[in-house]
Amino acid sequence: ALLAIVVLVVGAHMLLPVMAESMTFLTFAIPTTVMLGMSGLLLLLGLLLGLFGSAIAMGRYLKA
């Protein structure tokens, strides 16, 4: 989940200015609250996915 957040932040800071220069008729501003919300959502989804995967693995291990 942290890797996804890093990619999101770095991509927003590196790609958005380049896209804004080439497409001046569009605005690419992402508010800080949206970035924080997306980061929190990615962190939560990563946590849930990890918990789900661990539960499956432990269930298989304990069954054997």
Distance bins in CASP14 RR format, pairs under 12 A and 6 or more apart:
PFRMAT RR
TARGET T0000
AUTHOR 0000-0000-0000
RMODE 2
METHOD distances of the structure
MODEL  1
1 7 0 0 0 0 0 1 0 0 0 0 0
1 8 0 0 0 0 0 1 0 0 0 0 0
1 38 0 0 0 0 0 1 0 0 0 0 0
1 39 0 0 0 0 1 0 0 0 0 0 0
1 40 0 0 0 0 1 0 0 0 0 0 0
1 41 0 0 0 0 1 0 0 0 0 0 0
1 42 1 0 1 0 0 0 0 0 0 0 0
1 43 1 0 1 0 0 0 0 0 0 0 0
1 44 0 0 0 0 1 0 0 0 0 0 0
1 45 1 0 0 1 0 0 0 0 0 0 0
1 46 1 1 0 0 0 0 0 0 0 0 0
1 47 1 0 0 1 0 0 0 0 0 0 0
1 48 0 0 0 0 1 0 0 0 0 0 0
1 49 0 0 0 0 1 0 0 0 0 0 0
1 50 0 0 0 0 1 0 0 0 0 0 0
1 51 0 0 0 0 0 1 0 0 0 0 0
2 8 0 0 0 0 0 1 0 0 0 0 0
2 9 0 0 0 0 0 1 0 0 0 0 0
2 39 0 0 0 0 1 0 0 0 0 0 0
2 40 0 0 0 0 0 1 0 0 0 0 0
2 42 0 0 0 0 1 0 0 0 0 0 0
2 43 1 0 0 1 0 0 0 0 0 0 0
2 46 0 0 0 0 1 0 0 0 0 0 0
2 47 0 0 0 0 0 1 0 0 0 0 0
3 9 0 0 0 0 0 1 0 0 0 0 0
3 10 0 0 0 0 0 1 0 0 0 0 0
3 39 0 0 0 0 0 1 0 0 0 0 0
3 42 0 0 0 0 1 0 0 0 0 0 0
3 43 0 0 0 0 0 1 0 0 0 0 0
3 46 0 0 0 0 0 1 0 0 0 0 0
4 10 0 0 0 0 0 1 0 0 0 0 0
4 11 0 0 0 0 0 1 0 0 0 0 0
4 38 0 0 0 0 1 0 0 0 0 0 0
4 39 0 0 0 0 1 0 0 0 0 0 0
4 40 0 0 0 0 0 1 0 0 0 0 0
4 41 0 0 0 0 1 0 0 0 0 0 0
4 42 1 0 1 0 0 0 0 0 0 0 0
4 43 0 0 0 0 1 0 0 0 0 0 0
4 44 0 0 0 0 0 1 0 0 0 0 0
4 45 0 0 0 0 1 0 0 0 0 0 0
4 46 1 0 0 1 0 0 0 0 0 0 0
4 47 0 0 0 0 0 1 0 0 0 0 0
4 49 0 0 0 0 0 1 0 0 0 0 0
5 11 0 0 0 0 0 1 0 0 0 0 0
5 12 0 0 0 0 0 1 0 0 0 0 0
5 35 0 0 0 0 1 0 0 0 0 0 0
5 36 0 0 0 0 0 1 0 0 0 0 0
5 37 0 0 0 0 0 1 0 0 0 0 0
5 38 0 0 0 0 1 0 0 0 0 0 0
5 39 1 0 1 0 0 0 0 0 0 0 0
5 40 1 0 0 1 0 0 0 0 0 0 0
5 41 0 0 0 0 1 0 0 0 0 0 0
5 42 1 0 1 0 0 0 0 0 0 0 0
5 43 1 0 0 1 0 0 0 0 0 0 0
5 44 0 0 0 0 0 1 0 0 0 0 0
5 45 0 0 0 0 0 1 0 0 0 0 0
5 46 0 0 0 0 0 1 0 0 0 0 0
6 12 0 0 0 0 0 1 0 0 0 0 0
6 13 0 0 0 0 0 1 0 0 0 0 0
6 14 0 0 0 0 0 1 0 0 0 0 0
6 39 0 0 0 0 1 0 0 0 0 0 0
6 42 0 0 0 0 0 1 0 0 0 0 0
6 43 0 0 0 0 0 1 0 0 0 0 0
7 13 0 0 0 0 0 1 0 0 0 0 0
7 14 0 0 0 0 0 1 0 0 0 0 0
7 15 0 0 0 0 0 1 0 0 0 0 0
7 38 0 0 0 0 0 1 0 0 0 0 0
7 39 0 0 0 0 0 1 0 0 0 0 0
7 42 0 0 0 0 1 0 0 0 0 0 0
8 14 0 0 0 0 0 1 0 0 0 0 0
8 15 0 0 0 0 0 1 0 0 0 0 0
8 16 0 0 0 0 0 1 0 0 0 0 0
8 30 0 0 0 0 1 0 0 0 0 0 0
8 34 0 0 0 0 0 1 0 0 0 0 0
8 35 1 0 0 1 0 0 0 0 0 0 0
8 36 0 0 0 0 0 1 0 0 0 0 0
8 37 0 0 0 0 0 1 0 0 0 0 0
8 38 1 0 0 1 0 0 0 0 0 0 0
8 39 1 0 0 1 0 0 0 0 0 0 0
8 40 0 0 0 0 0 1 0 0 0 0 0
8 41 0 0 0 0 0 1 0 0 0 0 0
8 42 1 0 0 1 0 0 0 0 0 0 0
8 43 0 0 0 0 0 1 0 0 0 0 0
9 15 0 0 0 0 0 1 0 0 0 0 0
9 16 0 0 0 0 0 1 0 0 0 0 0
9 30 0 0 0 0 0 1 0 0 0 0 0
9 32 0 0 0 0 0 1 0 0 0 0 0
9 35 1 0 0 1 0 0 0 0 0 0 0
9 36 0 0 0 0 0 1 0 0 0 0 0
9 38 0 0 0 0 1 0 0 0 0 0 0
9 39 1 0 0 1 0 0 0 0 0 0 0
9 40 0 0 0 0 0 1 0 0 0 0 0
9 42 0 0 0 0 0 1 0 0 0 0 0
10 16 0 0 0 0 0 1 0 0 0 0 0
10 35 0 0 0 0 0 1 0 0 0 0 0
11 17 0 0 0 0 0 1 0 0 0 0 0
11 18 0 0 0 0 1 0 0 0 0 0 0
11 19 0 0 0 0 0 1 0 0 0 0 0
11 28 0 0 0 0 0 1 0 0 0 0 0
11 30 0 0 0 0 0 1 0 0 0 0 0
11 35 0 0 0 0 0 1 0 0 0 0 0
12 18 0 0 0 0 0 1 0 0 0 0 0
12 19 0 0 0 0 0 1 0 0 0 0 0
12 20 0 0 0 0 0 1 0 0 0 0 0
12 28 0 0 0 0 1 0 0 0 0 0 0
12 29 0 0 0 0 0 1 0 0 0 0 0
12 30 1 0 1 0 0 0 0 0 0 0 0
12 31 0 0 0 0 0 1 0 0 0 0 0
12 32 0 0 0 0 0 1 0 0 0 0 0
12 34 0 0 0 0 1 0 0 0 0 0 0
12 35 1 0 0 1 0 0 0 0 0 0 0
12 36 0 0 0 0 0 1 0 0 0 0 0
12 38 0 0 0 0 1 0 0 0 0 0 0
12 39 0 0 0 0 0 1 0 0 0 0 0
13 19 0 0 0 0 0 1 0 0 0 0 0
13 20 0 0 0 0 0 1 0 0 0 0 0
13 28 0 0 0 0 0 1 0 0 0 0 0
13 30 0 0 0 0 0 1 0 0 0 0 0
13 35 0 0 0 0 0 1 0 0 0 0 0
14 20 0 0 0 0 0 1 0 0 0 0 0
15 21 0 0 0 0 0 1 0 0 0 0 0
15 22 0 0 0 0 0 1 0 0 0 0 0
15 23 0 0 0 0 0 1 0 0 0 0 0
15 28 0 0 0 0 1 0 0 0 0 0 0
15 30 0 0 0 0 0 1 0 0 0 0 0
16 22 0 0 0 0 0 1 0 0 0 0 0
16 23 0 0 0 0 0 1 0 0 0 0 0
16 26 0 0 0 0 0 1 0 0 0 0 0
16 27 0 0 0 0 1 0 0 0 0 0 0
16 28 1 0 1 0 0 0 0 0 0 0 0
16 29 0 0 0 0 1 0 0 0 0 0 0
16 30 1 0 0 1 0 0 0 0 0 0 0
16 35 0 0 0 0 0 1 0 0 0 0 0
17 23 0 0 0 0 0 1 0 0 0 0 0
17 28 0 0 0 0 1 0 0 0 0 0 0
17 29 0 0 0 0 0 1 0 0 0 0 0
17 30 0 0 0 0 0 1 0 0 0 0 0
18 28 0 0 0 0 1 0 0 0 0 0 0
19 25 0 0 0 0 0 1 0 0 0 0 0
19 26 1 0 0 1 0 0 0 0 0 0 0
19 27 0 0 0 0 0 1 0 0 0 0 0
19 28 1 0 1 0 0 0 0 0 0 0 0
19 29 0 0 0 0 0 1 0 0 0 0 0
19 30 0 0 0 0 0 1 0 0 0 0 0
20 26 1 0 0 1 0 0 0 0 0 0 0
20 27 1 0 0 1 0 0 0 0 0 0 0
20 28 1 0 1 0 0 0 0 0 0 0 0
20 29 0 0 0 0 1 0 0 0 0 0 0
20 30 0 0 0 0 0 1 0 0 0 0 0
21 28 0 0 0 0 1 0 0 0 0 0 0
22 28 0 0 0 0 0 1 0 0 0 0 0
29 35 0 0 0 0 0 1 0 0 0 0 0
30 36 0 0 0 0 0 1 0 0 0 0 0
30 37 0 0 0 0 0 1 0 0 0 0 0
30 38 0 0 0 0 1 0 0 0 0 0 0
30 39 0 0 0 0 0 1 0 0 0 0 0
31 37 0 0 0 0 1 0 0 0 0 0 0
31 38 0 0 0 0 0 1 0 0 0 0 0
32 38 0 0 0 0 0 1 0 0 0 0 0
32 39 0 0 0 0 0 1 0 0 0 0 0
33 39 0 0 0 0 0 1 0 0 0 0 0
33 40 0 0 0 0 0 1 0 0 0 0 0
34 40 0 0 0 0 0 1 0 0 0 0 0
34 41 0 0 0 0 0 1 0 0 0 0 0
35 41 0 0 0 0 0 1 0 0 0 0 0
35 42 0 0 0 0 0 1 0 0 0 0 0
36 42 0 0 0 0 0 1 0 0 0 0 0
36 43 0 0 0 0 0 1 0 0 0 0 0
37 43 0 0 0 0 1 0 0 0 0 0 0
37 44 0 0 0 0 1 0 0 0 0 0 0
37 45 0 0 0 0 0 1 0 0 0 0 0
38 44 0 0 0 0 0 1 0 0 0 0 0
38 45 0 0 0 0 0 1 0 0 0 0 0
39 45 0 0 0 0 0 1 0 0 0 0 0
39 46 0 0 0 0 0 1 0 0 0 0 0
40 46 0 0 0 0 1 0 0 0 0 0 0
40 47 0 0 0 0 1 0 0 0 0 0 0
40 48 0 0 0 0 0 1 0 0 0 0 0
41 47 0 0 0 0 0 1 0 0 0 0 0
41 48 0 0 0 0 0 1 0 0 0 0 0
42 48 0 0 0 0 0 1 0 0 0 0 0
42 49 0 0 0 0 0 1 0 0 0 0 0
43 49 0 0 0 0 0 1 0 0 0 0 0
43 50 0 0 0 0 0 1 0 0 0 0 0
44 50 0 0 0 0 0 1 0 0 0 0 0
44 51 0 0 0 0 0 1 0 0 0 0 0
45 51 0 0 0 0 0 1 0 0 0 0 0
45 52 0 0 0 0 0 1 0 0 0 0 0
46 52 0 0 0 0 1 0 0 0 0 0 0
46 53 0 0 0 0 0 1 0 0 0 0 0
46 54 0 0 0 0 0 1 0 0 0 0 0
47 53 0 0 0 0 0 1 0 0 0 0 0
47 54 0 0 0 0 0 1 0 0 0 0 0
48 54 0 0 0 0 0 1 0 0 0 0 0
48 55 0 0 0 0 0 1 0 0 0 0 0
49 55 0 0 0 0 0 1 0 0 0 0 0
49 56 0 0 0 0 0 1 0 0 0 0 0
50 56 0 0 0 0 1 0 0 0 0 0 0
50 57 0 0 0 0 1 0 0 0 0 0 0
50 58 0 0 0 0 0 1 0 0 0 0 0
51 57 0 0 0 0 0 1 0 0 0 0 0
51 58 0 0 0 0 0 1 0 0 0 0 0
52 58 0 0 0 0 0 1 0 0 0 0 0
52 59 0 0 0 0 0 1 0 0 0 0 0
53 59 0 0 0 0 1 0 0 0 0 0 0
53 60 0 0 0 0 0 1 0 0 0 0 0
53 61 0 0 0 0 0 1 0 0 0 0 0
54 60 0 0 0 0 0 1 0 0 0 0 0
54 61 0 0 0 0 0 1 0 0 0 0 0
55 61 0 0 0 0 0 1 0 0 0 0 0
55 62 0 0 0 0 0 1 0 0 0 0 0
56 62 0 0 0 0 0 1 0 0 0 0 0
56 63 0 0 0 0 0 1 0 0 0 0 0
57 63 0 0 0 0 0 1 0 0 0 0 0
57 64 0 0 0 0 0 1 0 0 0 0 0
58 64 0 0 0 0 0 1 0 0 0 0 0
END
